[in-house]
Amino acid sequence: MTRSSVIAAAQQPGHLSLAELRDDYRARKTRLLASMQASGSSTRGIRTLLQGLSREADVTLKDLWARAGFPPAFALLAVGGFGRGELFPHSDVDVLVLMPDGTSPDEDPELKRKVESFIGNCWDAGLEIGSSVRTLSECVAQAQGDVTVQTSLLESRLLTGDADLYRKFHLRFEETLDPTAFYVAKTLEMRQRHNKFENTPYSLEPNCKESPGGLRDLQVLLWVANAAGLGKSWDDLARTGLATPFEVRQIKHNEALLSLIRARLHVIAHRREDRLVFDLQTAVAESFGYENKINADTNRVMSRSSEALMKRFYWAAKAVTQLNQILLLNIEERLNPNAHEPEPINERFLNKAGMIEVASDDLYFKDPHAILETFLIYQTTVGVKGLSARTLRALYNARTVMDSKFRSDPVNHATFRAMLMEHEGITHAMRLMNQTSVLGRYLWVFRKIVGQMQHDLFHVYTVDQHILMVLRNVRRFFIAEHAHEYPFCSQLAAGWDKPYILYIAALFHDIAKGRGGDHSELGAKDVRLFCRQHRIEPEDCKLVEFLVKEHLTMSRIAQKEDLSNTDIISAFAKRVGNERYLTALYLLTVADIRGTSPKVWNAWKGKLLEDLYRYTLRILGGRAPDRDADIEARKREAMVQLALHALPFEAHKQLWSTLDVGYFMRHDAGEIAWHTRQLSRHLMKMSSAAEAVQGKAIVRARVSPVGEGLQVLVYTPDQPDLFARICGYFDQAGFSILDAKVHTANNGYALDTFQVVSSMLPEHNRELISMVESELEHTIEEAGPLPKPSRGRVSRRVKSFPIAPRVDLRPDEKAQRWLLSISASDRVGLLYSVARVLAKHHINLQLAKVTTLGERVEDTFLIDGAELQQNRRQIEIETELLEAIAST
């Protein structure tokens, strides 16, 4: 059926059955959507599509309205987004049945039947309807107290029915609307909405409608401008002087892109879906024509199709954020023209109610040096809290000024250097520079990582946002108000003389991400050039370059190596060279890990890093590694702690006589004292070693002295599958293992210590301790084969960006033990699956370091066993481990 015949049928209500009407409406929608699918990455036709979808809904609604037989004095209004004359594929079709005053469906059964029939027929005809039924006075009354209702009615348009009733409604509604109050309400509402999305458009699964920089931010501009009588369209805003023609072109371009992404999300998801979730990013990217870039030599994916789409989205969202801020401030000035008188800061800038304002619109064209000066003033002027609309607009229009000549200008180098060396405001200044696109235009290498996604499953920010988060974390080490967060870092920072060294390292540590190659090496070259250009002292430049090049080293050693091995500590000490380099690397490492994701950092990681720092510092301080002296010191400290408890004289001796050097090197004094308190009385009851071997398992747990979770002690006759059995219990009970220290005493007993965390709240720790002590003890003593590992569900992120499982088995430096490294997507039962394979091949476990990075695990095991000496057996073990850690 052609469009003209459908319209003709609409003029003859009842000509089509509801089923035919529904099929025809869906067919017309499908034809429109097919044109969008064929458009590739072009945004040219998206507005026509949305208006077309709206018109097709109009036609169907008019037919249904005529069928319903409403009185002539009634009217049908389109409201909300539908009222704008735009409709996304699966958005609600919002309508208002407007009735004259004195009418009520509740009092008129026939009218009530017509209303219910009309709404039901809308659904039957394939319209996803959102409906309200009100009289004229009810609409006005509800609008007076509800900004949401005001917003919906602000964009209303007449679909069919009594035009006079609609005009009366429109006049009365406009009389009730207070433009200033509406502006305040909508900006507060926008701020609350932004808070839900952590005030950033750069989340990895952004909402293209609601996130900062999304379509809703553009709609807010039109709503408040419309309410203030300043225009209903972007062209109106240009005519009234609120926006420049260039800004309007930018707005239309970015609105079209966001609209196209949203429309394609709806079509691909087959529902209203406004979030660019991982499951859909690739499909949407492919609909734009983006493809994965493959390295022809290695056949590895260099960049994903979704990365290209998301980078384009982030740039659009960033532009929308800037333009939204400029135009909202302009509208506020129109509503309050005489609210603030500017005060001069210097001959180039004014202070306008706490906002920096340029003295002239062409300031940056006449004096490009003033661009960076803006942010230095922002840092150093007390009471300044942002940039005015005039300044934001001047910066936005002056982007072409920031070219290669601007970047190589010594005056600009000096200004930027001064910003880095200021004692306050560094984080806020750099964030504002990034928001206004100045940072990426001044530091061209930074521009390349703006909006760059990281598919490593533990970064929750884009690269530029991660860098600024790390900068913030470093800065907090030097602020007294934040000393409670990481006291040791704050203590070290208090004695640090040049914070700007760490600021520069933070800015450059990941700046080469996404280029291919080692980003640490490439970033070190970038920062060397930066330091030379900005006249950083040679010694400081050398330190900054070291930090960028080695920023992953300390984290890797702390989380994957055996810190009781003095050779490893000595090698690390040689690598850092001196205490100054060690302290700087430690502070940057803590800030970096904290800046990846709120989930990644925990107190246990903090302890490992601090232990590595202290061990290395002793060697750098001239103390040669003395294992015997260290052990004696730990024993003395443990004895001091034991003296606080009523233990029998020399109660420690029987336990300690069964433990070798390795035990005392791997456990600190607090753990040694706790083990001794829990086990000494038990051992004193044993009259012989034979009784000891036949003894029962002892399980003790306590609240972890290091951060959250529990510390669990297991003392039991050793058995080949012990570690696997314990891991199986923790998996089944819902605990995650952070660390495991496994030791076999010379009396045949295993003495194992686990750091575990649970999703249960800390107030339940008492119950958890009792549960673990009884249930784990029973699990260990229970005979029988090990149960099969459960295949836990993997997260959406893992499904969308799976980690290729990797197993690396190699002898340690002395070829006495083996290091097993495993990398895989995290899931329930993973560690148990690994432990089960090790038990099958009679592999002895001495140390396990379990590192969870978001949805990825990086586990390291120190092992030995006879089967590891045979190449064929090694291959079997590695193959079985790969099968065990596969996510599907």
HELIX and SHEET records of a PDB file:
HELIX    1   1 ARG A    3  ALA A   10  1                                   8    
HELIX    2   2 LEU A   18  GLN A   37  1                                  20    
HELIX    3   3 ILE A   46  ALA A   68  1                                  23    
HELIX    4   4 GLY A   80  GLY A   83  1                                   4    
HELIX    5   5 PRO A  109  ASP A  124  1                                  16    
HELIX    6   6 LEU A  136  GLY A  145  1                                  10    
HELIX    7   7 VAL A  147  LEU A  154  1                                   8    
HELIX    8   8 ALA A  163  THR A  176  1                                  14    
HELIX    9   9 PRO A  179  LYS A  196  1                                  18    
HELIX   10  10 LEU A  215  ALA A  227  1                                  13    
HELIX   11  11 TRP A  234  ARG A  239  1                                   6    
HELIX   12  12 PRO A  245  ALA A  269  1                                  25    
HELIX   13  13 PHE A  278  SER A  287  1                                  10    
HELIX   14  14 SER A  305  LEU A  335  1                                  31    
HELIX   15  15 LEU A  363  LYS A  366  1                                   4    
HELIX   16  16 HIS A  369  THR A  380  1                                  12    
HELIX   17  17 ALA A  389  ASN A  397  1                                   9    
HELIX   18  18 ARG A  399  VAL A  401  5                                   3    
HELIX   19  19 SER A  404  ARG A  407  1                                   4    
HELIX   20  20 PRO A  410  MET A  421  1                                  12    
HELIX   21  21 ILE A  426  GLN A  435  1                                  10    
HELIX   22  22 VAL A  438  TYR A  442  1                                   5    
HELIX   23  23 TRP A  444  ARG A  447  1                                   4    
HELIX   24  24 VAL A  463  PHE A  477  1                                  15    
HELIX   25  25 ALA A  480  HIS A  482  5                                   3    
HELIX   26  26 PRO A  487  ALA A  494  1                                   8    
HELIX   27  27 PRO A  499  PHE A  508  1                                  10    
HELIX   28  28 HIS A  519  GLN A  533  1                                  15    
HELIX   29  29 PRO A  538  LYS A  549  1                                  12    
HELIX   30  30 THR A  553  LYS A  560  1                                   8    
HELIX   31  31 THR A  566  VAL A  576  1                                  11    
HELIX   32  32 GLU A  579  ARG A  594  1                                  16    
HELIX   33  33 ALA A  603  LEU A  620  1                                  18    
HELIX   34  34 ARG A  627  LEU A  642  1                                  16    
HELIX   35  35 LYS A  653  TRP A  656  1                                   4    
HELIX   36  36 VAL A  661  ARG A  666  1                                   6    
HELIX   37  37 ALA A  669  MET A  684  1                                  16    
HELIX   38  38 ALA A  689  VAL A  693  1                                   5    
HELIX   39  39 LEU A  722  ALA A  733  1                                  12    
HELIX   40  40 PRO A  762  HIS A  764  5                                   3    
HELIX   41  41 ASN A  765  GLU A  781  1                                  17    
HELIX   42  42 ARG A  796  SER A  800  1                                   5    
HELIX   43  43 LEU A  830  LYS A  840  1                                  11    
HELIX   44  44 ALA A  866  GLN A  869  5                                   4    
HELIX   45  45 ASN A  871  ILE A  885  1                                  15    
SHEET    1   A 4 ILE A 129  THR A 135  0                                        
SHEET    2   A 4 VAL A  93  MET A  99  1                                        
SHEET    3   A 4 ALA A  75  ALA A  78 -1                                        
SHEET    4   A 4 ARG A 157  GLY A 161 -1                                        
SHEET    1   B 2 LYS A 293  ILE A 294  0                                        
SHEET    2   B 2 VAL A 301  SER A 303 -1                                        
SHEET    1   C 4 GLU A 343  PRO A 344  0                                        
SHEET    2   C 4 PHE A 349  LYS A 352 -1                                        
SHEET    3   C 4 MET A 355  VAL A 358 -1                                        
SHEET    4   C 4 GLY A 386  LEU A 387  1                                        
SHEET    1   D 8 ILE A 698  VAL A 703  0                                        
SHEET    2   D 8 LEU A 710  PRO A 717 -1                                        
SHEET    3   D 8 TYR A 749  SER A 758 -1                                        
SHEET    4   D 8 PHE A 735  THR A 744 -1                                        
SHEET    5   D 8 ASN A 844  LEU A 853 -1                                        
SHEET    6   D 8 ARG A 856  ASP A 864 -1                                        
SHEET    7   D 8 TRP A 818  SER A 825 -1                                        
SHEET    8   D 8 ARG A 806  PRO A 811 -1                                        
END                                                                             
